Amino acid sequence: MLCPNDLFAIGFMDRLRSLSGGRLPNDLRIIGFDDIPMAGWESSQLTTIRLPVAAMAARATDVIARIVAQNEPVEERIWIPCRLIERASA
């Protein structure tokens, strides 16, 4: 299951364990998004996707500056690579 962020994924994992004694990744594989420090804790060991936040912010700032300068929408696709951080949850 791909969760929208790491906190959601960690909460989901905790709930799965408490309700059904679920074992990860045997019963279900869970992946988060953000790579917050808690994802690497021994109790979590959450597989997650690390986003390059600084690069994303720089690109967003550039696009906003062009929108303001041109006074019209800017349409483009922006590719910013992310990284899978593999841990025990998946």
PAZALUM-571216 format. One record per atom (N, C-alpha, C): residue number from 1; residue in one letter; atom name; x, z, y. Coordinates in Angstrom, 2 decimals. Example, Ala and Ser with C-alpha at 12.3 -4.5 7.8 and 13.67 -1.06 7.14 Angstrom:
(1; A; N; (13.19; 7.80; -5.69))
(1; A; CA; (12.30; 7.80; -4.50))
(1; A; C; (13.20; 7.80; -3.30))
(2; S; N; (12.85; 7.08; -2.25))
(2; S; CA; (13.67; 7.14; -1.06))
(2; S; C; (12.90; 7.87; 0.03))
This chain:
(1; M; N; (0.85; 0.00; -1.16))
(1; M; CA; (0.00; 0.00; 0.00))
(1; M; C; (0.89; 0.00; 1.23))
(2; L; N; (0.64; -0.91; 2.14))
(2; L; CA; (1.37; -0.96; 3.41))
(2; L; C; (0.55; -0.21; 4.45))
(3; C; N; (1.12; 0.83; 5.00))
(3; C; CA; (0.43; 1.66; 5.98))
(3; C; C; (0.83; 1.23; 7.39))
(4; P; N; (-0.03; 1.48; 8.38))
(4; P; CA; (0.25; 1.03; 9.75))
(4; P; C; (1.42; 1.75; 10.43))
(5; N; N; (1.76; 2.93; 9.94))
(5; N; CA; (2.92; 3.65; 10.47))
(5; N; C; (3.36; 4.71; 9.47))
(6; D; N; (4.52; 5.29; 9.72))
(6; D; CA; (5.09; 6.27; 8.79))
(6; D; C; (4.26; 7.55; 8.69))
(7; L; N; (3.74; 8.03; 9.80))
(7; L; CA; (2.95; 9.27; 9.75))
(7; L; C; (1.71; 9.09; 8.87))
(8; F; N; (1.06; 7.96; 9.01))
(8; F; CA; (-0.10; 7.66; 8.16))
(8; F; C; (0.32; 7.63; 6.70))
(9; A; N; (1.43; 6.95; 6.40))
(9; A; CA; (1.91; 6.84; 5.02))
(9; A; C; (2.26; 8.19; 4.43))
(10; I; N; (2.94; 9.03; 5.20))
(10; I; CA; (3.32; 10.36; 4.71))
(10; I; C; (2.08; 11.21; 4.46))
(11; G; N; (1.12; 11.15; 5.36))
(11; G; CA; (-0.14; 11.87; 5.15))
(11; G; C; (-0.89; 11.37; 3.93))
(12; F; N; (-0.89; 10.07; 3.74))
(12; F; CA; (-1.54; 9.48; 2.58))
(12; F; C; (-0.85; 9.93; 1.29))
(13; M; N; (0.48; 9.94; 1.29))
(13; M; CA; (1.22; 10.39; 0.11))
(13; M; C; (0.90; 11.84; -0.20))
(14; D; N; (0.87; 12.69; 0.81))
(14; D; CA; (0.55; 14.11; 0.61))
(14; D; C; (-0.85; 14.27; 0.03))
(15; R; N; (-1.80; 13.52; 0.56))
(15; R; CA; (-3.18; 13.61; 0.08))
(15; R; C; (-3.28; 13.11; -1.36))
(16; L; N; (-2.60; 12.03; -1.68))
(16; L; CA; (-2.60; 11.50; -3.04))
(16; L; C; (-2.06; 12.53; -4.02))
(17; R; N; (-0.96; 13.17; -3.64))
(17; R; CA; (-0.36; 14.19; -4.52))
(17; R; C; (-1.28; 15.38; -4.71))
(18; S; N; (-1.93; 15.84; -3.63))
(18; S; CA; (-2.76; 17.05; -3.72))
(18; S; C; (-4.07; 16.80; -4.46))
(19; L; N; (-4.64; 15.62; -4.35))
(19; L; CA; (-5.92; 15.35; -5.00))
(19; L; C; (-5.79; 14.97; -6.47))
(20; S; N; (-4.78; 14.16; -6.75))
(20; S; CA; (-4.72; 13.62; -8.10))
(20; S; C; (-3.39; 13.87; -8.81))
(21; G; N; (-2.48; 14.54; -8.15))
(21; G; CA; (-1.16; 14.72; -8.74))
(21; G; C; (-0.43; 13.40; -8.87))
(22; G; N; (-0.79; 12.45; -8.00))
(22; G; CA; (-0.21; 11.10; -8.06))
(22; G; C; (1.31; 11.11; -7.99))
(23; R; N; (1.91; 10.24; -8.77))
(23; R; CA; (3.36; 10.12; -8.80))
(23; R; C; (3.75; 8.79; -8.16))
(24; L; N; (4.63; 8.88; -7.19))
(24; L; CA; (5.11; 7.68; -6.51))
(24; L; C; (6.49; 7.33; -7.03))
(25; P; N; (6.81; 6.12; -7.25))
(25; P; CA; (6.00; 4.91; -7.12))
(25; P; C; (5.29; 4.51; -8.41))
(26; N; N; (5.21; 5.37; -9.41))
(26; N; CA; (4.59; 5.00; -10.68))
(26; N; C; (3.11; 4.65; -10.54))
(27; D; N; (2.34; 5.50; -9.85))
(27; D; CA; (0.89; 5.28; -9.72))
(27; D; C; (0.54; 4.37; -8.56))
(28; L; N; (1.30; 4.45; -7.49))
(28; L; CA; (1.03; 3.66; -6.30))
(28; L; C; (2.32; 3.56; -5.49))
(29; R; N; (2.59; 2.40; -4.96))
(29; R; CA; (3.75; 2.22; -4.08))
(29; R; C; (3.29; 2.22; -2.65))
(30; I; N; (3.99; 2.99; -1.81))
(30; I; CA; (3.59; 3.13; -0.41))
(30; I; C; (4.75; 2.76; 0.48))
(31; I; N; (4.45; 1.95; 1.51))
(31; I; CA; (5.44; 1.54; 2.50))
(31; I; C; (4.89; 1.85; 3.88))
(32; G; N; (5.71; 2.47; 4.70))
(32; G; CA; (5.33; 2.78; 6.07))
(32; G; C; (5.92; 1.78; 7.04))
(33; F; N; (5.79; 2.11; 8.30))
(33; F; CA; (6.24; 1.23; 9.36))
(33; F; C; (6.76; 2.09; 10.50))
(34; D; N; (7.98; 2.02; 10.87))
(34; D; CA; (8.60; 2.68; 12.03))
(34; D; C; (9.96; 3.29; 11.70))
(35; D; N; (10.14; 3.80; 10.50))
(35; D; CA; (11.35; 4.53; 10.10))
(35; D; C; (11.61; 5.73; 10.99))
(36; I; N; (10.61; 6.59; 11.09))
(36; I; CA; (10.80; 7.85; 11.82))
(36; I; C; (11.70; 8.76; 10.98))
(37; P; N; (12.36; 9.74; 11.59))
(37; P; CA; (13.25; 10.62; 10.83))
(37; P; C; (12.58; 11.28; 9.62))
(38; M; N; (11.32; 11.68; 9.75))
(38; M; CA; (10.61; 12.35; 8.66))
(38; M; C; (10.52; 11.47; 7.41))
(39; A; N; (10.58; 10.15; 7.57))
(39; A; CA; (10.49; 9.24; 6.42))
(39; A; C; (11.64; 9.46; 5.44))
(40; G; N; (12.78; 9.91; 5.94))
(40; G; CA; (13.94; 10.13; 5.08))
(40; G; C; (14.04; 11.53; 4.51))
(41; W; N; (13.13; 12.42; 4.91))
(41; W; CA; (13.17; 13.78; 4.37))
(41; W; C; (13.02; 13.75; 2.85))
(42; E; N; (13.62; 14.72; 2.19))
(42; E; CA; (13.57; 14.81; 0.73))
(42; E; C; (12.13; 14.82; 0.21))
(43; S; N; (11.23; 15.48; 0.91))
(43; S; CA; (9.84; 15.57; 0.46))
(43; S; C; (9.09; 14.26; 0.64))
(44; S; N; (9.57; 13.39; 1.50))
(44; S; CA; (8.89; 12.12; 1.76))
(44; S; C; (9.53; 10.96; 1.02))
(45; Q; N; (10.80; 10.71; 1.30))
(45; Q; CA; (11.52; 9.56; 0.74))
(45; Q; C; (10.66; 8.30; 0.82))
(46; L; N; (10.17; 8.03; 2.02))
(46; L; CA; (9.26; 6.92; 2.27))
(46; L; C; (10.01; 5.61; 2.50))
(47; T; N; (9.67; 4.61; 1.73))
(47; T; CA; (10.15; 3.26; 2.00))
(47; T; C; (9.44; 2.81; 3.27))
(48; T; N; (10.18; 2.22; 4.20))
(48; T; CA; (9.59; 1.89; 5.49))
(48; T; C; (10.23; 0.65; 6.08))
(49; I; N; (9.62; 0.14; 7.11))
(49; I; CA; (10.15; -1.01; 7.82))
(49; I; C; (10.64; -0.54; 9.18))
(50; R; N; (11.92; -0.77; 9.43))
(50; R; CA; (12.53; -0.36; 10.70))
(50; R; C; (12.41; -1.50; 11.70))
(51; L; N; (11.84; -1.20; 12.84))
(51; L; CA; (11.68; -2.18; 13.90))
(51; L; C; (12.77; -2.01; 14.95))
(52; P; N; (13.29; -3.11; 15.46))
(52; P; CA; (14.30; -3.03; 16.52))
(52; P; C; (13.61; -2.83; 17.88))
(53; V; N; (13.26; -1.60; 18.19))
(53; V; CA; (12.45; -1.28; 19.35))
(53; V; C; (13.10; -1.76; 20.65))
(54; A; N; (14.40; -1.58; 20.80))
(54; A; CA; (15.07; -2.01; 22.03))
(54; A; C; (14.96; -3.52; 22.22))
(55; A; N; (15.15; -4.28; 21.17))
(55; A; CA; (15.03; -5.74; 21.26))
(55; A; C; (13.59; -6.14; 21.58))
(56; M; N; (12.63; -5.46; 20.98))
(56; M; CA; (11.23; -5.76; 21.25))
(56; M; C; (10.88; -5.47; 22.70))
(57; A; N; (11.36; -4.35; 23.22))
(57; A; CA; (11.08; -3.99; 24.61))
(57; A; C; (11.73; -4.99; 25.58))
(58; A; N; (12.94; -5.42; 25.26))
(58; A; CA; (13.63; -6.40; 26.13))
(58; A; C; (12.86; -7.71; 26.17))
(59; R; N; (12.40; -8.18; 25.01))
(59; R; CA; (11.64; -9.43; 24.97))
(59; R; C; (10.31; -9.30; 25.69))
(60; A; N; (9.63; -8.17; 25.51))
(60; A; CA; (8.36; -7.95; 26.19))
(60; A; C; (8.55; -7.92; 27.70))
(61; T; N; (9.62; -7.28; 28.17))
(61; T; CA; (9.91; -7.23; 29.59))
(61; T; C; (10.15; -8.63; 30.14))
(62; D; N; (10.87; -9.45; 29.39))
(62; D; CA; (11.13; -10.82; 29.79))
(62; D; C; (9.84; -11.62; 29.91))
(63; V; N; (8.96; -11.50; 28.93))
(63; V; CA; (7.70; -12.23; 28.95))
(63; V; C; (6.83; -11.78; 30.12))
(64; I; N; (6.75; -10.47; 30.35))
(64; I; CA; (5.94; -9.95; 31.46))
(64; I; C; (6.50; -10.45; 32.79))
(65; A; N; (7.82; -10.46; 32.95))
(65; A; CA; (8.43; -10.95; 34.20))
(65; A; C; (8.09; -12.42; 34.42))
(66; R; N; (8.10; -13.21; 33.36))
(66; R; CA; (7.75; -14.63; 33.51))
(66; R; C; (6.27; -14.82; 33.83))
(67; I; N; (5.42; -13.99; 33.25))
(67; I; CA; (3.98; -14.08; 33.58))
(67; I; C; (3.76; -13.78; 35.05))
(68; V; N; (4.42; -12.74; 35.55))
(68; V; CA; (4.29; -12.36; 36.97))
(68; V; C; (4.84; -13.47; 37.87))
(69; A; N; (6.00; -14.01; 37.52))
(69; A; CA; (6.63; -15.04; 38.35))
(69; A; C; (5.83; -16.33; 38.36))
(70; Q; N; (5.27; -16.71; 37.21))
(70; Q; CA; (4.55; -17.97; 37.11))
(70; Q; C; (3.06; -17.83; 37.41))
(71; N; N; (2.58; -16.60; 37.44))
(71; N; CA; (1.17; -16.31; 37.68))
(71; N; C; (0.25; -17.04; 36.69))
(72; E; N; (0.71; -17.16; 35.46))
(72; E; CA; (-0.09; -17.76; 34.40))
(72; E; C; (0.40; -17.24; 33.05))
(73; P; N; (-0.44; -17.34; 32.03))
(73; P; CA; (-0.04; -16.84; 30.72))
(73; P; C; (1.19; -17.57; 30.16))
(74; V; N; (1.97; -16.87; 29.39))
(74; V; CA; (3.11; -17.44; 28.69))
(74; V; C; (2.78; -17.40; 27.21))
(75; E; N; (2.77; -18.55; 26.57))
(75; E; CA; (2.47; -18.61; 25.14))
(75; E; C; (3.72; -19.06; 24.40))
(76; E; N; (4.20; -18.20; 23.52))
(76; E; CA; (5.35; -18.54; 22.70))
(76; E; C; (5.39; -17.61; 21.49))
(77; R; N; (6.07; -18.05; 20.48))
(77; R; CA; (6.29; -17.19; 19.31))
(77; R; C; (7.67; -16.56; 19.47))
(78; I; N; (7.72; -15.29; 19.21))
(78; I; CA; (8.99; -14.56; 19.32))
(78; I; C; (9.33; -14.01; 17.94))
(79; W; N; (10.51; -14.32; 17.46))
(79; W; CA; (10.96; -13.85; 16.15))
(79; W; C; (12.00; -12.76; 16.37))
(80; I; N; (11.69; -11.56; 15.92))
(80; I; CA; (12.64; -10.45; 15.99))
(80; I; C; (12.74; -9.88; 14.58))
(81; P; N; (13.89; -10.03; 13.93))
(81; P; CA; (14.02; -9.55; 12.55))
(81; P; C; (13.85; -8.02; 12.45))
(82; C; N; (13.25; -7.59; 11.37))
(82; C; CA; (13.14; -6.16; 11.08))
(82; C; C; (13.88; -5.90; 9.77))
(83; R; N; (13.95; -4.62; 9.38))
(83; R; CA; (14.73; -4.26; 8.20))
(83; R; C; (13.93; -3.34; 7.29))
(84; L; N; (13.92; -3.65; 6.01))
(84; L; CA; (13.27; -2.80; 5.01))
(84; L; C; (14.25; -1.69; 4.62))
(85; I; N; (13.81; -0.45; 4.75))
(85; I; CA; (14.60; 0.71; 4.36))
(85; I; C; (14.01; 1.21; 3.04))
(86; E; N; (14.73; 0.96; 1.95))
(86; E; CA; (14.20; 1.29; 0.64))
(86; E; C; (14.47; 2.74; 0.27))
(87; R; N; (13.40; 3.44; -0.08))
(87; R; CA; (13.48; 4.82; -0.56))
(87; R; C; (12.58; 4.95; -1.78))
(88; A; N; (12.29; 6.14; -2.20))
(88; A; CA; (11.63; 6.37; -3.49))
(88; A; C; (10.14; 6.09; -3.54))
(89; S; N; (9.47; 5.86; -2.43))
(89; S; CA; (8.01; 5.70; -2.46))
(89; S; C; (7.55; 4.32; -2.92))
(90; A; N; (8.48; 3.38; -3.01))
(90; A; CA; (8.07; 2.02; -3.44))
(90; A; C; (9.15; 1.39; -4.30))
